[in-house]
Amino acid sequence: MRFTITLLAALALVTLAACGGDDAETAAPLPIAERFVTAEEAPGSKPDLEETRQTTVDFEKFIAALGERAVDPDNEEMTEVFQGAGFKSAGVDTRFYGETHTPGQSTHVVSLFVELASEDGARSALDWLETDVRKPCPRSCAVRHSTFDVDDVPGGRGVHSIATAEDIERLGTSDQAPFEGYWVGFTNGAIAYTVELFGRPGSVSEEQVLEIASAYYDRLTGA
């Protein structure tokens, strides 16, 4: 399930060179370290020392990692979409809320970027990521999805997913745990970004993820 441990599957770590730029209209992408949600954008969150920040420029490693964290991956389709979009790099970073980190219990916020060759490529990548997060789990019908508006982020998309204990008992599998998650995706230039906030049912909200996504987008775009 996307919002479980597979969601947090690490990408292969590769050091990337940072880019800079002064012209607002032709500015290069932000340095890698600045492409993730910060403590200011997600107040009360802390870096996850178990699922540490990872980046990669290796396409095969990216596809393998994406396959681990996707809801219902098709390797041939993923390769066609992201190779066709001109994959350049990707990164994922995980933060958690609370005094201590408890796997399966703590609330997390995960930020992901995928850099492509063009703005059209970024939109194609985001289309795939949104389609995947809305897929039914292959082994369970306990997860319910719905969409929500992301008014403060131009072109933003929002998906809410929830699996209650009652739904899991009726429709799920024995290894499932109740969860609730909110996903927001958007593009900025040739980069697709996503933010995922998830935890136990009732521990996260649409308002919270929208506040995080809006602040994140504003910093990335210099708004």
Secondary structure as UniProt FT lines:
FT   TURN            2..3
FT   HELIX           5..8
FT   TURN            24..26
FT   HELIX           32..34
FT   TURN            39..41
FT   TURN            43..44
FT   STRAND          45..47
FT   STRAND          54..56
FT   HELIX           59..69
FT   HELIX           75..84
FT   TURN            85..86
FT   STRAND          89..97
FT   TURN            103..105
FT   STRAND          108..115
FT   HELIX           119..133
FT   TURN            138..139
FT   STRAND          144..148
FT   TURN            151..152
FT   TURN            154..155
FT   STRAND          157..163
FT   HELIX           165..171
FT   TURN            174..175
FT   STRAND          179..188
FT   TURN            189..190
FT   STRAND          191..199
FT   TURN            201..202
FT   HELIX           206..221
//
